[in-house]
Amino acid sequence: MYQINLKEAETQLANLIEQAAGGEEVIITRNDGTAYKIVPICNRVTIPKFGSAKGLIQMSDDFDAPLEDFEEYAP
């Protein structure tokens, strides 16, 4: 947990946000005793788009050919 005074937090806001994004609990306190916690609203999860790997995967021409090691099991 990281606790900081409001006056100090004003100059370090970008750094405090990065710490909160990294999982650190950041508490900002005011002179009257109230405290506020910086938390990420949601973690952004990237969802791959359909077809985004097009051209990155190549299969050999004999991909469907029977394997020599399994000839005894084939009908």
N, CA, C and O atoms as a MOPAC input file, in Angstrom:
PM7 MOZYME 1SCF
protein

 N      0.85800 1    -1.18100 1     0.00000 1
 C      0.00000 1     0.00000 1     0.00000 1
 C      0.89300 1     1.22800 1     0.00000 1
 O      1.87400 1     1.29700 1     0.74000 1
 N      0.55100 1     2.17900 1    -0.82100 1
 C      1.29300 1     3.42300 1    -0.94400 1
 C      0.36900 1     4.55400 1    -0.54500 1
 O     -0.69000 1     4.72500 1    -1.15000 1
 N      0.74700 1     5.34000 1     0.47100 1
 C     -0.08900 1     6.43300 1     0.95300 1
 C      0.66000 1     7.74200 1     0.73900 1
 O      1.85500 1     7.84200 1     1.01900 1
 N     -0.05900 1     8.74400 1     0.23900 1
 C      0.57700 1    10.01900 1    -0.09200 1
 C     -0.37900 1    11.16300 1     0.21800 1
 O     -1.59600 1    11.00100 1     0.13700 1
 N      0.17100 1    12.30900 1     0.57100 1
 C     -0.59300 1    13.50400 1     0.85900 1
 C     -1.07100 1    14.11300 1    -0.46100 1
 O     -0.41200 1    13.95700 1    -1.48900 1
 N     -2.19500 1    14.79500 1    -0.43700 1
 C     -2.78800 1    15.38000 1    -1.63400 1
 C     -1.83900 1    16.35100 1    -2.32400 1
 O     -1.74000 1    16.33300 1    -3.55100 1
 N     -1.14100 1    17.19500 1    -1.57600 1
 C     -0.21700 1    18.16400 1    -2.17500 1
 C      0.90100 1    17.44900 1    -2.92800 1
 O      1.28000 1    17.88000 1    -4.01700 1
 N      1.43100 1    16.37100 1    -2.37200 1
 C      2.48500 1    15.60500 1    -3.04000 1
 C      1.92100 1    14.86600 1    -4.24800 1
 O      2.59400 1    14.72700 1    -5.26900 1
 N      0.68500 1    14.39500 1    -4.12800 1
 C      0.05900 1    13.63200 1    -5.21300 1
 C     -0.18000 1    14.48600 1    -6.45000 1
 O     -0.15900 1    13.97500 1    -7.56900 1
 N     -0.40500 1    15.77300 1    -6.25900 1
 C     -0.65000 1    16.66000 1    -7.39100 1
 C      0.53000 1    16.66600 1    -8.36300 1
 O      0.33500 1    16.75300 1    -9.57500 1
 N      1.72800 1    16.57700 1    -7.84600 1
 C      2.90900 1    16.62300 1    -8.71100 1
 C      3.30100 1    15.25100 1    -9.24600 1
 O      4.09900 1    15.15500 1   -10.17800 1
 N      2.74400 1    14.18400 1    -8.66100 1
 C      3.13200 1    12.82300 1    -9.04000 1
 C      1.97000 1    12.00000 1    -9.57500 1
 O      2.01900 1    10.77200 1    -9.52100 1
 N      0.94700 1    12.63000 1   -10.08000 1
 C     -0.26700 1    11.91700 1   -10.46400 1
 C     -0.01100 1    10.83300 1   -11.51700 1
 O     -0.51000 1     9.71500 1   -11.38500 1
 N      0.74900 1    11.14900 1   -12.54000 1
 C      1.01300 1    10.16100 1   -13.59500 1
 C      1.72300 1     8.93700 1   -13.01800 1
 O      1.39700 1     7.80600 1   -13.37800 1
 N      2.67300 1     9.15000 1   -12.14200 1
 C      3.39900 1     8.05300 1   -11.50400 1
 C      2.47600 1     7.22500 1   -10.61300 1
 O      2.58100 1     5.99900 1   -10.58300 1
 N      1.57500 1     7.88300 1    -9.88900 1
 C      0.63800 1     7.17800 1    -9.01500 1
 C     -0.33200 1     6.32600 1    -9.81700 1
 O     -0.68100 1     5.22200 1    -9.39900 1
 N     -0.76700 1     6.82600 1   -10.95900 1
 C     -1.67100 1     6.05900 1   -11.81600 1
 C     -0.97100 1     4.81800 1   -12.35000 1
 O     -1.57200 1     3.74600 1   -12.41600 1
 N      0.29300 1     4.95500 1   -12.73100 1
 C      1.05700 1     3.79500 1   -13.20700 1
 C      1.20800 1     2.74700 1   -12.11200 1
 O      1.11400 1     1.54900 1   -12.37900 1
 N      1.43900 1     3.18900 1   -10.89400 1
 C      1.55100 1     2.25400 1    -9.76900 1
 C      0.23800 1     1.52300 1    -9.53200 1
 O      0.23000 1     0.31500 1    -9.29200 1
 N     -0.87600 1     2.25300 1    -9.59900 1
 C     -2.19000 1     1.62900 1    -9.41500 1
 C     -2.47100 1     0.64400 1   -10.53600 1
 O     -3.04800 1    -0.41500 1   -10.29400 1
 N     -2.07600 1     0.97300 1   -11.75700 1
 C     -2.27900 1     0.07300 1   -12.89000 1
 C     -1.45400 1    -1.19200 1   -12.73000 1
 O     -1.84000 1    -2.25100 1   -13.22500 1
 N     -0.32800 1    -1.09300 1   -12.04700 1
 C      0.52600 1    -2.24300 1   -11.80400 1
 C      0.08800 1    -3.09600 1   -10.62200 1
 O      0.75300 1    -4.08000 1   -10.29600 1
 N     -1.01100 1    -2.74000 1    -9.97800 1
 C     -1.53400 1    -3.55100 1    -8.89100 1
 C     -1.27000 1    -2.99700 1    -7.50400 1
 O     -1.74900 1    -3.56200 1    -6.52100 1
 N     -0.53200 1    -1.92300 1    -7.39800 1
 C     -0.24400 1    -1.30500 1    -6.09900 1
 C     -1.47000 1    -0.54400 1    -5.61400 1
 O     -2.15300 1     0.10400 1    -6.40700 1
 N     -1.74800 1    -0.61700 1    -4.33300 1
 C     -2.86100 1     0.13100 1    -3.75400 1
 C     -2.35400 1     1.52300 1    -3.41400 1
 O     -1.42300 1     1.66800 1    -2.62200 1
 N     -2.95900 1     2.55000 1    -4.00600 1
 C     -2.52300 1     3.93000 1    -3.81600 1
 C     -3.61600 1     4.69100 1    -3.08100 1
 O     -4.75400 1     4.75800 1    -3.54500 1
 N     -3.26600 1     5.26700 1    -1.92500 1
 C     -4.20300 1     6.03600 1    -1.09900 1
 C     -3.73300 1     7.48300 1    -1.07000 1
 O     -2.56900 1     7.75700 1    -0.78000 1
 N     -4.64500 1     8.41500 1    -1.37400 1
 C     -4.35800 1     9.84600 1    -1.29000 1
 C     -5.15000 1    10.39900 1    -0.12000 1
 O     -6.36300 1    10.20700 1    -0.03700 1
 N     -4.45900 1    11.09400 1     0.79300 1
 C     -5.12000 1    11.64100 1     1.98000 1
 C     -5.13500 1    13.16800 1     1.91600 1
 O     -4.20800 1    13.79800 1     1.40600 1
 N     -6.20300 1    13.73700 1     2.44200 1
 C     -6.30400 1    15.18600 1     2.54900 1
 C     -6.00900 1    15.60300 1     3.97900 1
 O     -5.93000 1    14.76300 1     4.87500 1
 N     -5.84600 1    16.90600 1     4.18900 1
 C     -5.53700 1    17.42500 1     5.52900 1
 C     -6.67400 1    17.21000 1     6.51700 1
 O     -6.42700 1    17.13900 1     7.72100 1
 N     -7.91800 1    17.10400 1     6.04100 1
 C     -9.04500 1    16.91200 1     6.94800 1
 C     -9.24000 1    15.44700 1     7.34500 1
 O    -10.16800 1    15.12600 1     8.08800 1
 N     -8.36800 1    14.55300 1     6.85400 1
 C     -8.43000 1    13.15100 1     7.26000 1
 C     -9.12300 1    12.23300 1     6.27300 1
 O     -9.05300 1    11.01300 1     6.42200 1
 N     -9.78900 1    12.78300 1     5.27100 1
 C    -10.43000 1    11.91600 1     4.29000 1
 C     -9.37500 1    11.28500 1     3.38300 1
 O     -8.32100 1    11.86400 1     3.11800 1
 N     -9.69200 1    10.09000 1     2.92300 1
 C     -8.74300 1     9.35400 1     2.08700 1
 C     -9.45300 1     8.83900 1     0.84200 1
 O    -10.64700 1     8.54000 1     0.86500 1
 N     -8.70400 1     8.74400 1    -0.22800 1
 C     -9.22500 1     8.28000 1    -1.51100 1
 C     -8.26300 1     7.26400 1    -2.08900 1
 O     -7.04600 1     7.41000 1    -1.97500 1
 N     -8.81200 1     6.23700 1    -2.70900 1
 C     -7.98600 1     5.18800 1    -3.28100 1
 C     -8.04600 1     5.26300 1    -4.79900 1
 O     -9.12000 1     5.42000 1    -5.37900 1
 N     -6.87900 1     5.15000 1    -5.44400 1
 C     -6.81000 1     5.09800 1    -6.90300 1
 C     -6.84100 1     3.63200 1    -7.30200 1
 O     -5.98000 1     2.84900 1    -6.90100 1
 N     -7.84400 1     3.26800 1    -8.09700 1
 C     -7.96000 1     1.88800 1    -8.58900 1
 C     -8.28700 1     1.92800 1   -10.07800 1
 O     -8.98500 1     2.83400 1   -10.53400 1
 N     -7.79500 1     0.96400 1   -10.83300 1
 C     -8.18300 1     0.91300 1   -12.24100 1
 C     -9.65400 1     0.52700 1   -12.35600 1
 O    -10.12500 1    -0.33000 1   -11.60800 1
 N    -10.38000 1     1.14100 1   -13.27500 1
 C    -11.80100 1     0.84600 1   -13.45200 1
 C    -11.98100 1    -0.54800 1   -14.03500 1
 O    -12.79400 1    -1.32700 1   -13.53700 1
 N    -11.23600 1    -0.86800 1   -15.07600 1
 C    -11.30100 1    -2.20600 1   -15.63900 1
 C     -9.97900 1    -2.50400 1   -16.32200 1
 O     -9.30300 1    -1.61200 1   -16.83400 1
 N     -9.63300 1    -3.77100 1   -16.31600 1
 C     -8.43400 1    -4.18300 1   -17.02800 1
 C     -8.80500 1    -4.41000 1   -18.48000 1
 O     -9.75600 1    -5.13300 1   -18.78100 1
 N     -8.07900 1    -3.81400 1   -19.34900 1
 C     -8.36900 1    -3.95000 1   -20.77700 1
 C     -7.82900 1    -5.28500 1   -21.26700 1
 O     -6.63000 1    -5.55800 1   -21.19800 1
 N     -8.73100 1    -6.09700 1   -21.75700 1
 C     -8.36600 1    -7.39800 1   -22.29400 1
 C     -8.49200 1    -7.32000 1   -23.80400 1
 O     -9.55700 1    -7.02000 1   -24.34300 1
 N     -7.38900 1    -7.59400 1   -24.47200 1
 C     -7.44100 1    -7.53200 1   -25.92000 1
 C     -8.02000 1    -8.82900 1   -26.47100 1
 O     -7.62800 1    -9.92300 1   -26.06400 1
 N     -8.93700 1    -8.69100 1   -27.38200 1
 C     -9.57100 1    -9.83700 1   -28.03100 1
 C     -9.05500 1    -9.87400 1   -29.46400 1
 O     -9.21800 1    -8.90500 1   -30.20600 1
 N     -8.43700 1   -10.97800 1   -29.85900 1
 C     -7.91900 1   -11.02400 1   -31.21800 1
 C     -9.04900 1   -10.97700 1   -32.24200 1
 O    -10.12200 1   -11.54100 1   -32.02800 1
 N     -8.79600 1   -10.30500 1   -33.33800 1
 C     -9.79300 1   -10.20800 1   -34.39400 1
 C     -9.66600 1   -11.40400 1   -35.32400 1
 O     -8.56700 1   -11.89500 1   -35.58100 1
 N    -10.80000 1   -11.86100 1   -35.82000 1
 C    -10.82600 1   -12.99300 1   -36.72700 1
 C    -10.00400 1   -12.66300 1   -37.96900 1
 O    -10.20500 1   -11.62900 1   -38.60500 1
 N     -9.08800 1   -13.54700 1   -38.29800 1
 C     -8.25600 1   -13.36000 1   -39.48200 1
 C     -7.00400 1   -12.55100 1   -39.24400 1
 O     -6.27800 1   -12.25700 1   -40.19400 1
 N     -6.72100 1   -12.17500 1   -37.98500 1
 C     -5.55500 1   -11.33800 1   -37.71800 1
 C     -4.23500 1   -12.08400 1   -37.91600 1
 O     -3.19300 1   -11.44200 1   -38.03700 1
 N     -4.24700 1   -13.41500 1   -37.95100 1
 C     -3.02500 1   -14.19600 1   -38.14500 1
 C     -2.87700 1   -14.66500 1   -39.59200 1
 O     -2.03800 1   -15.51500 1   -39.89200 1
 N     -3.68600 1   -14.11300 1   -40.47400 1
 C     -3.65000 1   -14.54200 1   -41.87300 1
 C     -2.24900 1   -14.32100 1   -42.43800 1
 O     -1.66400 1   -13.24600 1   -42.30900 1
 N     -1.73000 1   -15.37800 1   -43.06900 1
 C     -0.40800 1   -15.30700 1   -43.66900 1
 C      0.73100 1   -15.65700 1   -42.72600 1
 O      1.87700 1   -15.76500 1   -43.16300 1
 N      0.44200 1   -15.83700 1   -41.44000 1
 C      1.48800 1   -16.15000 1   -40.47900 1
 C      1.69500 1   -17.65200 1   -40.30500 1
 O      2.73600 1   -18.08600 1   -39.81300 1
 N      0.70900 1   -18.43800 1   -40.70700 1
 C      0.77700 1   -19.88900 1   -40.53100 1
 C      0.84900 1   -20.54800 1   -41.89800 1
 O      0.07700 1   -20.22600 1   -42.80100 1
 N      1.78800 1   -21.47600 1   -42.03500 1
 C      1.92200 1   -22.21200 1   -43.28800 1
 C      1.91800 1   -23.70000 1   -42.98100 1
 O      2.53300 1   -24.14200 1   -42.01000 1
 N      1.22400 1   -24.47100 1   -43.80900 1
 C      1.19200 1   -25.92600 1   -43.66200 1
 C      1.87800 1   -26.54800 1   -44.86800 1
 O      1.77100 1   -26.05800 1   -45.99300 1
 N      2.57100 1   -27.62000 1   -44.60800 1
 C      3.24000 1   -28.30300 1   -45.71100 1
 C      2.21500 1   -29.03800 1   -46.57000 1
 O      1.10300 1   -29.32400 1   -46.12500 1
 N      2.60200 1   -29.33400 1   -47.79300 1
 C      1.67900 1   -29.99900 1   -48.72500 1
 C      1.30400 1   -31.39700 1   -48.26600 1
 O      0.21400 1   -31.87100 1   -48.58500 1
 N      2.17700 1   -32.07300 1   -47.52500 1
 C      1.89800 1   -33.44300 1   -47.08200 1
 C      1.32100 1   -33.48200 1   -45.66000 1
 O      1.48300 1   -34.47800 1   -44.95500 1
 N      0.65600 1   -32.41700 1   -45.24500 1
 C      0.08900 1   -32.34800 1   -43.89100 1
 C     -0.88200 1   -33.50000 1   -43.61500 1
 O     -0.87500 1   -34.05700 1   -42.51700 1
 N     -1.71100 1   -33.86200 1   -44.59200 1
 C     -2.71100 1   -34.91300 1   -44.41100 1
 C     -2.18700 1   -36.30900 1   -44.74000 1
 O     -2.93300 1   -37.28200 1   -44.62600 1
 N     -0.95500 1   -36.42700 1   -45.13500 1
 C     -0.39800 1   -37.73400 1   -45.50300 1
 C     -0.25600 1   -38.60900 1   -44.24700 1
 O      0.03900 1   -38.09400 1   -43.16800 1
 N     -0.46200 1   -39.91500 1   -44.38000 1
 C     -0.33400 1   -40.80200 1   -43.22200 1
 C      1.11000 1   -40.81600 1   -42.70000 1
 O      2.06400 1   -40.70000 1   -43.47000 1
 N      1.24400 1   -40.95700 1   -41.41500 1
 C      2.56200 1   -41.00200 1   -40.78700 1
 C      3.10300 1   -42.42600 1   -40.81800 1
 O      2.35800 1   -43.38400 1   -40.61600 1
 N      4.39100 1   -42.56000 1   -41.07000 1
 C      5.00400 1   -43.87500 1   -41.16100 1
 C      4.93700 1   -44.62800 1   -39.82300 1
 O      4.80400 1   -45.85100 1   -39.80700 1
 N      5.02600 1   -43.91800 1   -38.73600 1
 C      5.00800 1   -44.55600 1   -37.40600 1
 C      3.67000 1   -45.19300 1   -37.08300 1
 O      3.61000 1   -46.06800 1   -36.21900 1
 N      2.60400 1   -44.79300 1   -37.73900 1
 C      1.28500 1   -45.29800 1   -37.42800 1
 C      0.72000 1   -46.22400 1   -38.49600 1
 O     -0.47700 1   -46.51200 1   -38.49000 1
 N      1.54600 1   -46.68600 1   -39.39500 1
 C      1.07200 1   -47.58100 1   -40.47800 1
 C      0.45300 1   -48.85500 1   -39.94500 1
 O     -0.51300 1   -49.35700 1   -40.52100 1
 N      0.98300 1   -49.38800 1   -38.86400 1
 C      0.43600 1   -50.64500 1   -38.32800 1
 C     -0.96300 1   -50.47100 1   -37.73700 1
 O     -1.69500 1   -51.45200 1   -37.60700 1
 N     -1.34800 1   -49.25300 1   -37.38000 1
 C     -2.66300 1   -48.99700 1   -36.80800 1
 C     -3.69600 1   -48.63200 1   -37.87700 1
 O     -4.89500 1   -48.65400 1   -37.60100 1
 N     -3.25500 1   -48.30000 1   -39.07500 1
 C     -4.17100 1   -47.88700 1   -40.14900 1
 C     -4.87800 1   -49.08500 1   -40.73100 1
 O     -4.30500 1   -50.17400 1   -40.78000 1
 N     -6.11400 1   -48.91500 1   -41.17600 1
 C     -6.85800 1   -50.02900 1   -41.75700 1
 C     -6.34500 1   -50.41800 1   -43.13000 1
 O     -6.87300 1   -51.34300 1   -43.74700 1

